[in-house]
């Protein structure tokens, strides 16, 4: 099961996938080179000759996967036929209310994810992607050595940052602008801090599109300008609120 989430590291492929969320549908060409660790995406719905975009997925190590099992209940069963390939279905059901659920259909031969759905705590599908066609090329290390489908090495990038919520760790921290990124290995959210705009009233608001939540909270600080906290990511509202709670603006005046 560990190899199901890391096969892309050792397989080169290209194909076209359907991406759906919030009632919208996009067709996206994907060209992934395992050697470069980067994909080129072309969103076919936008213009006649769309420019390509770079995309680098997160690498899931064995240690991170073991962490995931503390917060998700895994289940593997027979899946559907996708892009002409038989699949196995990996369901990751959250053990708490701080994360969403994931349903991943993986190629039964290589472990490559061919489809994925994100669901809310009630099981409602928020967004999904599925390959309509896919062409594998190059040496298939996942077939030759399945254990390599997910990284075993302990590198500096694998090290956890500080914990902010159960299962969530800071993986990127920027001083300017004030921002940090947290993840539990699957769910990811970015947190931004900026001055509260003049005239803005402290309070909170949230907008959900598909599985993506945009949450803002204005906080007043005695003797200082207010702070606007923004959370953007594929996390439930309760998680965004707790991330905002983790910000502790203080009055530095003596």
DAVENGI-V262093 format. One record per residue. N is the residue number from 1. SS is DSSP state (a for helix, b for strand, c for the rest). BURIAL is I if it has 9 or more other ideal C-beta (glycine too) atoms within 8 Angstrom, else O. Layout:
n=N ss=SS burial=BURIAL
n=N ss=SS burial=BURIAL
This chain:
n=1 ss=c burial=O
n=2 ss=a burial=I
n=3 ss=a burial=I
n=4 ss=a burial=I
n=5 ss=a burial=I
n=6 ss=c burial=I
n=7 ss=a burial=I
n=8 ss=a burial=I
n=9 ss=a burial=I
n=10 ss=a burial=I
n=11 ss=c burial=I
n=12 ss=b burial=I
n=13 ss=b burial=I
n=14 ss=b burial=I
n=15 ss=b burial=I
n=16 ss=b burial=I
n=17 ss=b burial=I
n=18 ss=b burial=I
n=19 ss=b burial=I
n=20 ss=b burial=I
n=21 ss=b burial=I
n=22 ss=c burial=O
n=23 ss=c burial=O
n=24 ss=b burial=O
n=25 ss=b burial=O
n=26 ss=b burial=I
n=27 ss=b burial=I
n=28 ss=b burial=I
n=29 ss=b burial=I
n=30 ss=b burial=I
n=31 ss=b burial=O
n=32 ss=b burial=I
n=33 ss=b burial=I
n=34 ss=c burial=I
n=35 ss=c burial=O
n=36 ss=c burial=O
n=37 ss=c burial=O
n=38 ss=b burial=I
n=39 ss=b burial=I
n=40 ss=b burial=I
n=41 ss=b burial=I
n=42 ss=b burial=I
n=43 ss=b burial=I
n=44 ss=c burial=I
n=45 ss=c burial=O
n=46 ss=c burial=O
n=47 ss=c burial=O
n=48 ss=c burial=O
n=49 ss=c burial=O
n=50 ss=c burial=I
n=51 ss=c burial=O
n=52 ss=b burial=O
n=53 ss=b burial=O
n=54 ss=b burial=O
n=55 ss=b burial=O
n=56 ss=c burial=O
n=57 ss=c burial=O
n=58 ss=c burial=O
n=59 ss=c burial=I
n=60 ss=c burial=I
n=61 ss=b burial=I
n=62 ss=a burial=I
n=63 ss=a burial=O
n=64 ss=a burial=I
n=65 ss=a burial=I
n=66 ss=a burial=O
n=67 ss=a burial=I
n=68 ss=a burial=I
n=69 ss=c burial=O
n=70 ss=c burial=O
n=71 ss=c burial=I
n=72 ss=b burial=I
n=73 ss=b burial=O
n=74 ss=b burial=I
n=75 ss=b burial=O
n=76 ss=b burial=I
n=77 ss=b burial=O
n=78 ss=b burial=O
n=79 ss=b burial=I
n=80 ss=b burial=O
n=81 ss=b burial=O
n=82 ss=b burial=I
n=83 ss=c burial=I
n=84 ss=c burial=O
n=85 ss=b burial=I
n=86 ss=b burial=O
n=87 ss=b burial=I
n=88 ss=b burial=I
n=89 ss=b burial=I
n=90 ss=b burial=I
n=91 ss=b burial=I
n=92 ss=b burial=I
n=93 ss=b burial=I
n=94 ss=b burial=I
n=95 ss=c burial=O
n=96 ss=c burial=O
n=97 ss=c burial=O
n=98 ss=c burial=I
n=99 ss=c burial=I
n=100 ss=c burial=I
n=101 ss=b burial=I
n=102 ss=b burial=I
n=103 ss=b burial=I
n=104 ss=b burial=I
n=105 ss=b burial=I
n=106 ss=b burial=I
n=107 ss=b burial=I
n=108 ss=c burial=O
n=109 ss=c burial=O
n=110 ss=c burial=I
n=111 ss=c burial=I
n=112 ss=c burial=I
n=113 ss=b burial=I
n=114 ss=b burial=I
n=115 ss=b burial=I
n=116 ss=b burial=I
n=117 ss=b burial=I
n=118 ss=b burial=I
n=119 ss=b burial=I
n=120 ss=c burial=I
n=121 ss=c burial=O
n=122 ss=c burial=O
n=123 ss=c burial=O
n=124 ss=c burial=O
n=125 ss=b burial=O
n=126 ss=b burial=I
n=127 ss=b burial=I
n=128 ss=b burial=I
n=129 ss=b burial=I
n=130 ss=b burial=I
n=131 ss=b burial=I
n=132 ss=b burial=I
n=133 ss=b burial=O
n=134 ss=b burial=I
n=135 ss=b burial=O
n=136 ss=b burial=I
n=137 ss=b burial=O
n=138 ss=c burial=O
n=139 ss=c burial=O
n=140 ss=c burial=I
n=141 ss=a burial=I
n=142 ss=a burial=I
n=143 ss=a burial=O
n=144 ss=a burial=O
n=145 ss=c burial=O
n=146 ss=a burial=O
n=147 ss=a burial=O
n=148 ss=a burial=I
n=149 ss=a burial=I
n=150 ss=c burial=I
n=151 ss=b burial=I
n=152 ss=c burial=O
n=153 ss=c burial=O
n=154 ss=c burial=O
n=155 ss=c burial=O
n=156 ss=a burial=O
n=157 ss=a burial=O
n=158 ss=a burial=I
n=159 ss=c burial=O
n=160 ss=c burial=O
n=161 ss=c burial=O
n=162 ss=c burial=O
n=163 ss=b burial=O
n=164 ss=b burial=I
n=165 ss=b burial=I
n=166 ss=c burial=O
n=167 ss=c burial=I
n=168 ss=b burial=I
n=169 ss=b burial=I
n=170 ss=b burial=I
n=171 ss=b burial=O
n=172 ss=b burial=O
n=173 ss=b burial=O
n=174 ss=b burial=O
n=175 ss=c burial=O
n=176 ss=c burial=O
n=177 ss=c burial=O
n=178 ss=c burial=O
n=179 ss=b burial=I
n=180 ss=b burial=I
n=181 ss=b burial=I
n=182 ss=b burial=I
n=183 ss=b burial=I
n=184 ss=c burial=I
n=185 ss=c burial=I
n=186 ss=c burial=I
n=187 ss=c burial=I
n=188 ss=b burial=I
n=189 ss=b burial=I
n=190 ss=b burial=I
n=191 ss=b burial=I
n=192 ss=b burial=I
n=193 ss=b burial=I
n=194 ss=b burial=I
n=195 ss=b burial=O
n=196 ss=c burial=I
n=197 ss=c burial=O
n=198 ss=c burial=O
n=199 ss=c burial=O
n=200 ss=c burial=I
n=201 ss=c burial=O
n=202 ss=c burial=I
n=203 ss=b burial=O
n=204 ss=b burial=I
n=205 ss=b burial=O
n=206 ss=b burial=I
n=207 ss=b burial=O
n=208 ss=b burial=O
n=209 ss=b burial=O
n=210 ss=c burial=I
n=211 ss=c burial=I
n=212 ss=b burial=I
n=213 ss=b burial=I
n=214 ss=b burial=I
n=215 ss=b burial=I
n=216 ss=b burial=I
n=217 ss=b burial=I
n=218 ss=b burial=I
n=219 ss=b burial=I
n=220 ss=c burial=O
n=221 ss=c burial=I
n=222 ss=c burial=O
n=223 ss=c burial=O
n=224 ss=c burial=I
n=225 ss=c burial=O
n=226 ss=c burial=I
n=227 ss=b burial=I
n=228 ss=b burial=I
n=229 ss=b burial=I
n=230 ss=b burial=I
n=231 ss=b burial=I
n=232 ss=b burial=I
n=233 ss=b burial=I
n=234 ss=c burial=I
n=235 ss=c burial=I
n=236 ss=c burial=I
n=237 ss=a burial=I
n=238 ss=a burial=O
n=239 ss=a burial=I
n=240 ss=a burial=I
n=241 ss=a burial=I
n=242 ss=a burial=I
n=243 ss=a burial=I
n=244 ss=a burial=I
n=245 ss=a burial=O
n=246 ss=c burial=O
n=247 ss=c burial=I
n=248 ss=c burial=O
n=249 ss=c burial=O
n=250 ss=c burial=O
n=251 ss=c burial=O
n=252 ss=c burial=O
n=253 ss=c burial=O
n=254 ss=c burial=O
